[in-house]
Amino acid sequence: MATKSRPDETASGISRRSVLAALGHLGIASLLAGCAVPRREATWRLPGEGVVVHRGDRDFETWRRAMPWQDWVAARTPECIARPADRGQLREALLHARQQGLRVAIKSGGHNVSEAFLREGGMLVDLHHFNGVEVDAATASATVEPALWGRDLSLHLSEAGLAFPVAHCATVPMGGYLLGGGVGINTDHWGIGCHGVTGAEVMLADGTTVDAGSPGHEDLLWAVRGAGTGFFGVVTRYKLRCAPLPRDVRENVFVFPAARVAEVVQWLEGLVEDGMPDTEVMMLLANSPGPAPGAPPVTLCIARVVLFCDSESASRERLARVLAGPMASQAVFSETMKAATIDSLMIGSVDAARGLGFGRSHVNTIWTARTAEAATAAAEMVSRAPSPKTHAVISLRKHKALPEDACFSALDRGFVGCYGVWDKASDDAVNIAWSEASREALQPFASGNYINELDAFRRPDLLKRAFSAEAFARLQALRKRYDPQGLFHDFPGLS
């Protein structure tokens, strides 16, 4: 039986961050339609619930600063922001941009940390109103729109006994998350999010809507599965293949001094290689206050093993394998068999007091086969972080062969990310400098980069490391086919 919702707020009642969508400026006038570009219309509007705000309007800056999910806002300004209320208005916005010679950037929910949707000039189209979801328990599938939060999808799926590898952070919308791969909850077993996309509705640069994957558009579905910030259209709907909802979820935590990070990584790698089904293995590096007032912070290594089982007895049997080696007993603190749900696993991401997701942020991540070395470098960087909220995340996984029918093509056994998080604008310079240094510290161990968390504005040279050489070349060829006049912005650094 299908369920349907189009909430203006999340199911938890947390207000969704307001945003608009844009219209813009300059960019590709000489490329569009081979004709003269008419005078820009600064009075163009959308009817009803649609919103258009132009640069120079009294409230434009308020709208621009509301686009990102975080408090840090890039110093890039579109000519206008447009928030269409429906597909008809979305088409009108794209056609208006073509007529006015405006390049277009798309925002699903504004969670991209580099804020790739904020470009200088052109039109920013905000898909805020596109947040519907339909769940079909009979076919174990769901259809979602791009602005829907992952947490909202999980709540609807759980009612139907289903699950999907949504992002660990509750407020990440499905659009950009899926388009850039989708590395989320239990992905080593449920799959990378984009690999669960079985179909998509895409509006192209000429305003037509096509079904990606349908005859003649199979390559478009390939691009939807991982193109990220370089996609050349607007995905307005995704169809997803879901997994059965586990009936017994257990969280297990083991805390060690950061000096033992390499040992902990090797222990966790052994658990992964042991082949335990539906087990997520991660590690957090974070600073806690010193043992005495004024003492320097203590960097901790927090191993997290989450078991997704169908019974408590099955969870206990699997936990016994986790505890079998000597490492677990050497933790300075541990908590095992803590009952959890998919929803509770995301709770911490919306707890501002814990400092793991709010405020001002900058991120650097890598894929690596040298996880212990990369994690050691990350621990050193975290110990020197200027903000106590800054942390690092290490995820361990089996390095499985990637499906060939997806653009997503960079992966390895380890994922290591340094997440700079701070509160005050006055601290921007020192924290961004730390983040830049963390990127340089991690890159020697990198085999690739995750396109969803790559700041290509600062390092466009790393773009090609987010794809195989063949996938990147094919993606650029498809851009020329589907968007020959260059309406949509290319990747940051290439556009």
C-alpha positions in Angstrom: 0.0 0.0 0.0 1.4 3.4 -1.0 1.8 6.3 1.4 2.2 9.9 0.2 3.4 13.1 1.7 4.5 16.6 0.6 5.4 18.2 4.0 6.5 21.8 4.4 8.2 20.7 7.6 10.0 17.5 8.4 8.1 14.7 10.1 9.8 15.7 13.3 8.5 19.2 13.1 11.9 20.7 12.6 11.4 23.6 10.2 13.0 23.1 6.8 15.5 25.7 5.9 14.0 28.3 3.6 15.5 28.7 0.2 14.8 30.0 -3.2 15.8 29.4 -6.7 17.5 31.6 -9.0 17.7 33.6 -12.1 20.7 35.2 -13.3 23.2 36.9 -15.3 25.8 36.8 -18.2 27.6 33.5 -18.4 26.6 32.0 -21.8 24.9 34.7 -23.9 27.0 34.0 -27.0 26.4 30.3 -26.7 22.7 30.2 -26.4 20.6 29.6 -29.5 23.0 31.5 -31.7 20.9 34.6 -31.4 21.1 38.0 -29.8 20.4 38.1 -26.1 17.5 40.4 -25.2 17.6 42.9 -22.3 17.5 41.2 -18.9 14.1 41.3 -17.2 14.7 42.3 -13.6 10.9 42.2 -13.0 10.3 38.6 -14.1 8.2 36.8 -11.5 6.5 33.4 -10.9 2.8 33.2 -9.9 1.2 31.8 -6.8 3.7 30.0 -4.4 6.6 30.5 -6.8 9.2 33.0 -5.7 11.7 35.1 -7.7 14.2 37.4 -6.0 16.5 39.6 -8.1 19.9 41.0 -7.2 19.2 44.5 -5.9 15.8 43.6 -4.4 15.6 44.7 -0.8 15.5 41.1 0.6 17.8 39.5 -2.0 20.8 39.1 0.4 18.5 37.5 3.1 17.4 35.0 0.5 21.0 34.4 -0.7 22.3 33.8 2.8 19.4 31.4 3.5 20.4 29.1 0.6 23.1 27.0 2.4 22.1 24.7 5.4 25.0 26.1 7.4 26.0 29.6 8.6 29.1 30.0 6.5 28.0 31.4 3.1 30.2 31.6 0.1 30.9 35.0 -1.4 29.3 34.1 -4.7 26.1 35.9 -5.9 23.6 34.9 -8.6 21.7 37.5 -10.5 18.5 36.0 -9.2 17.0 33.2 -7.1 13.9 31.4 -8.3 11.8 28.9 -6.3 9.3 27.3 -8.6 6.2 25.8 -7.0 5.8 23.0 -9.5 7.1 21.5 -12.7 5.4 24.0 -14.9 7.1 26.8 -13.1 10.4 25.0 -13.2 10.1 24.7 -17.0 9.2 28.4 -17.2 12.3 29.3 -15.2 14.6 27.2 -17.5 13.1 28.7 -20.6 13.4 32.2 -19.2 17.1 31.6 -18.4 17.7 30.4 -21.9 16.0 33.5 -23.3 17.9 35.9 -21.0 21.3 34.2 -21.5 21.6 33.1 -17.9 23.5 30.0 -16.7 21.6 27.9 -14.3 22.6 26.2 -11.0 20.3 23.8 -9.1 19.9 23.4 -5.4 18.0 20.5 -3.8 18.5 21.4 -0.2 21.7 23.4 0.2 23.7 20.7 2.0 26.8 20.8 -0.2 29.5 22.1 2.0 31.3 23.9 -0.8 28.0 25.4 -1.8 28.4 24.4 -5.4 24.8 25.8 -6.1 26.0 29.3 -5.3 27.6 30.6 -8.5 28.6 34.1 -9.6 25.9 35.4 -11.9 23.2 33.4 -13.6 20.0 31.9 -12.1 19.8 29.7 -8.9 16.8 27.4 -9.0 15.8 26.2 -5.6 13.7 23.0 -5.5 12.4 23.6 -2.0 8.8 22.7 -3.0 9.9 19.4 -4.6 9.8 17.2 -1.4 7.2 14.5 -2.1 7.5 10.8 -1.4 5.6 7.7 -2.3 6.3 4.3 -0.8 5.1 1.0 -2.4 5.6 -1.8 0.1 4.4 -4.4 -2.5 7.4 -3.7 -4.8 9.8 -2.6 -2.0 10.3 0.7 -3.8 9.9 4.4 -3.2 9.6 7.5 -5.4 11.2 10.6 -3.9 11.6 14.2 -5.0 14.9 16.0 -4.5 14.3 18.3 -1.5 13.0 15.5 0.7 15.2 15.0 3.8 16.7 11.5 4.2 15.2 11.3 7.7 11.7 11.9 6.3 12.2 9.1 3.7 13.3 6.7 6.4 10.2 7.5 8.6 7.9 6.7 5.6 9.9 3.6 4.7 9.9 2.2 8.2 6.1 2.3 8.3 6.2 -0.1 5.3 8.9 -2.3 6.7 11.6 -1.0 4.4 14.9 0.8 4.6 17.3 2.7 2.3 21.0 3.8 2.8 20.1 7.5 3.5 22.8 9.9 4.7 23.9 9.7 8.4 22.9 13.4 8.8 19.1 13.7 9.0 18.9 16.9 7.1 20.6 15.9 3.9 18.1 16.0 1.0 17.8 13.1 -1.3 18.6 15.1 -4.5 22.2 16.1 -4.3 22.9 13.1 -2.1 21.8 10.6 -4.7 23.2 12.6 -7.7 26.6 12.6 -6.1 26.7 8.9 -5.1 25.1 8.6 -1.7 27.5 7.1 0.9 25.2 6.6 3.9 23.9 4.1 6.5 25.0 0.5 6.0 26.1 1.2 2.4 28.6 -1.6 2.4 25.6 -4.0 2.4 22.6 -2.0 1.2 24.7 -0.4 -1.5 25.8 3.1 -2.4 22.6 5.2 -2.7 22.8 6.0 -6.4 23.1 2.3 -7.2 19.6 1.9 -5.8 18.2 4.4 -8.3 16.2 2.4 -10.8 14.7 5.4 -12.7 14.6 9.1 -12.7 12.5 12.0 -14.1 14.8 14.6 -15.6 14.0 18.1 -17.0 16.4 19.0 -19.7 17.8 22.3 -20.8 15.1 22.8 -23.5 12.3 22.3 -20.9 11.3 18.8 -22.0 11.0 16.0 -19.4 12.3 12.5 -20.0 12.5 9.3 -18.1 16.2 8.5 -17.5 16.7 4.8 -18.4 14.0 4.7 -21.0 14.9 3.7 -24.6 17.3 6.2 -26.0 18.1 7.6 -22.5 19.9 4.8 -20.8 23.1 6.9 -20.7 21.2 9.6 -18.8 20.4 7.2 -16.0 24.1 6.2 -15.9 24.9 10.0 -15.4 22.2 10.4 -12.7 24.0 7.7 -10.7 26.9 9.8 -9.6 27.5 12.9 -11.8 27.1 15.1 -8.7 27.7 18.9 -9.1 28.4 18.5 -12.9 25.0 17.1 -13.9 23.4 18.8 -16.9 19.7 18.8 -16.0 17.2 18.9 -13.2 16.3 15.6 -11.6 12.7 16.1 -10.3 12.0 12.5 -9.2 14.0 9.4 -8.3 12.7 5.8 -8.1 14.5 3.8 -5.5 15.0 0.1 -4.8 14.7 -0.5 -1.0 15.9 -3.1 1.5 13.9 -4.9 4.2 13.9 -3.0 7.5 16.0 -4.8 10.1 14.0 -5.7 13.2 16.9 -5.5 15.7 19.4 -2.7 15.4 22.2 -2.5 18.0 24.9 0.2 18.4 28.2 -0.7 20.0 30.8 1.9 21.0 34.5 1.4 22.0 36.6 4.4 23.1 40.4 4.5 22.8 43.2 7.1 23.1 44.0 8.7 19.7 47.5 7.3 20.0 46.1 3.9 19.2 44.2 5.0 16.1 46.3 2.8 13.7 45.6 -0.3 15.9 41.9 0.4 16.0 41.8 0.8 12.2 43.5 -2.5 11.8 41.0 -4.2 14.2 38.0 -2.7 12.4 39.5 -3.7 9.0 39.6 -7.2 10.3 36.0 -7.1 11.3 35.1 -5.9 7.8 37.1 -8.6 6.1 35.5 -11.2 8.4 32.4 -10.7 6.2 29.8 -10.1 8.8 26.5 -9.3 7.0 24.7 -6.0 7.6 27.3 -4.5 9.9 28.5 -0.9 9.7 32.0 -0.2 10.9 33.0 3.5 11.5 35.3 5.6 13.7 35.1 9.1 15.0 38.1 11.2 16.0 37.0 14.0 18.3 38.4 16.2 21.1 37.0 16.2 24.6 37.9 18.7 27.4 41.0 18.1 29.3 40.8 16.3 32.6 41.5 19.5 34.5 40.4 23.1 33.9 42.7 24.8 31.5 44.2 21.5 30.4 44.6 20.9 26.7 41.8 18.8 25.0 42.2 15.1 24.7 41.7 13.5 21.3 39.7 10.3 21.4 39.3 7.5 18.9 35.7 6.3 19.1 34.9 3.0 17.2 31.3 2.4 16.3 30.0 -1.0 15.2 26.3 -1.0 14.3 24.5 -4.4 13.8 21.4 -4.6 11.6 19.8 -7.9 12.5 16.4 -9.5 12.6 16.5 -10.7 16.3 18.3 -9.9 19.5 19.8 -13.4 19.5 21.3 -12.8 16.1 22.7 -9.5 17.3 24.3 -11.1 20.3 25.9 -13.8 18.1 27.4 -11.2 15.8 28.6 -9.1 18.8 30.4 -12.1 20.1 32.5 -12.0 16.9 33.3 -8.3 17.5 34.4 -9.1 21.1 36.4 -12.2 20.2 39.7 -10.3 19.6 41.8 -8.6 22.3 41.2 -5.1 21.0 37.6 -4.6 22.3 38.7 -5.4 25.9 41.4 -2.8 25.8 38.9 0.1 25.3 39.0 2.7 28.0 35.2 2.8 27.8 32.6 0.7 25.9 28.9 0.3 25.6 27.4 -2.6 23.8 24.0 -3.8 22.6 22.4 -0.4 22.8 19.0 -0.6 21.1 18.7 1.7 18.1 16.6 2.4 15.0 17.5 3.9 11.7 16.0 7.2 13.0 17.9 7.2 16.2 21.2 6.7 14.3 20.6 10.2 12.8 19.6 12.0 16.0 23.0 13.2 16.9 23.3 15.0 13.5 20.5 17.5 14.5 21.8 18.0 18.1 23.5 21.4 18.0 24.9 20.9 21.5 27.1 18.0 20.2 28.5 20.2 17.5 28.6 17.6 14.8 26.6 19.4 12.1 25.6 23.0 12.8 27.4 26.3 12.7 30.1 26.9 10.0 31.7 24.0 8.2 34.3 23.0 5.8 35.1 19.4 4.7 37.9 17.4 3.1 37.5 13.7 2.4 39.4 11.0 0.6 39.0 7.4 -0.5 42.1 5.4 0.5 43.6 1.9 0.6 46.0 3.2 3.4 43.4 3.8 6.0 45.6 3.4 9.1 48.1 5.9 7.8 45.4 8.4 6.7 43.5 8.0 10.0 46.8 8.7 11.9 47.3 11.9 9.9 43.6 12.9 10.6 44.1 12.3 14.3 47.1 14.6 14.3 45.1 17.3 12.5 42.1 17.0 14.9 44.4 17.4 17.9 45.5 20.7 16.4 42.1 21.9 15.4 41.3 25.5 16.4 37.6 24.5 17.1 36.5 21.9 19.7 33.7 20.9 17.4 36.0 19.8 14.6 36.2 16.1 14.1 37.2 13.3 11.6 35.2 10.4 10.4 36.7 7.1 9.2 34.5 4.5 7.5 35.8 0.9 6.7 34.3 -1.2 4.0 35.0 -4.0 1.6 36.3 -2.8 -1.7 33.7 -4.3 -4.0 33.6 -4.0 -7.7 31.4 -1.0 -8.7 28.5 -1.5 -11.1 29.3 -0.4 -14.6 25.9 1.2 -15.1 26.8 4.1 -12.9 28.9 7.3 -13.3 30.0 6.9 -9.6 33.4 5.2 -10.1 35.7 6.2 -7.2 35.8 4.0 -4.1 38.2 2.2 -1.9 38.4 0.2 1.4 38.6 3.3 3.5 36.9 6.7 3.7 38.6 9.4 5.7 37.2 12.9 6.2 38.2 15.9 8.3 35.2 18.0 9.2 36.0 21.6 10.4 33.1 22.9 12.4 33.1 26.3 14.2 30.6 29.0 15.3 31.9 32.5 14.8 32.5 34.5 11.5 35.6 36.0 13.2 37.1 32.5 13.3 36.6 31.8 9.5 40.1 32.4 8.5 41.9 30.2 11.0 39.4 27.3 10.6 39.5 27.4 6.8 43.3 27.5 6.9 43.1 24.4 9.2 40.8 22.7 6.7 43.1 23.5 3.8 46.0 22.0 5.8 44.0 18.9 6.6 43.3 18.4 2.9 47.1 18.5 2.2 47.7 16.1 5.1 45.3 13.5 3.6 46.0 13.7 -0.1 49.3 11.6 0.0 47.1 8.7 1.1 44.3 9.3 -1.4 43.3 6.9 -4.2 40.3 9.1 -5.0 37.9 11.8 -3.8 34.2 11.7 -3.0 32.4 14.1 -5.4 29.7 15.0 -2.8 32.3 16.4 -0.4 34.9 17.9 -2.8 35.5 21.6 -2.8 36.4 22.0 -6.5 36.2 25.8 -6.2 39.5 25.6 -4.3 41.0 22.4 -6.0 39.4 21.8 -9.5 42.4 19.5 -10.2 40.9 16.9 -7.8 37.7 16.6 -9.9 39.1 13.8 -12.1 40.0 11.8 -9.0 36.3 11.6 -8.2 35.7 9.5 -11.3 37.5 6.9 -13.4 39.1 8.5 -16.5 36.5 6.7 -18.7 33.6 7.9 -16.6 34.8 11.5 -16.6 35.3 11.6 -20.4 31.9 10.0 -21.0 30.2 12.4 -18.6 31.6 15.4 -20.5 30.5 13.9 -23.8 27.0 13.5 -22.5 27.0 17.1 -21.3 27.6 18.2 -24.9 24.8 15.9 -26.1 22.1 16.9 -23.5 23.1 20.5 -22.9 24.9 21.6 -26.1 24.3 25.3 -25.4 25.7 25.1 -21.9 22.6 26.3 -20.0 23.6 24.4 -16.8 26.8 25.2 -14.9 29.6 22.6 -15.3 31.5 21.4 -12.3 32.9 24.1 -10.0 36.3 25.1 -11.4 35.3 24.1 -14.9 32.2 26.3 -15.4 
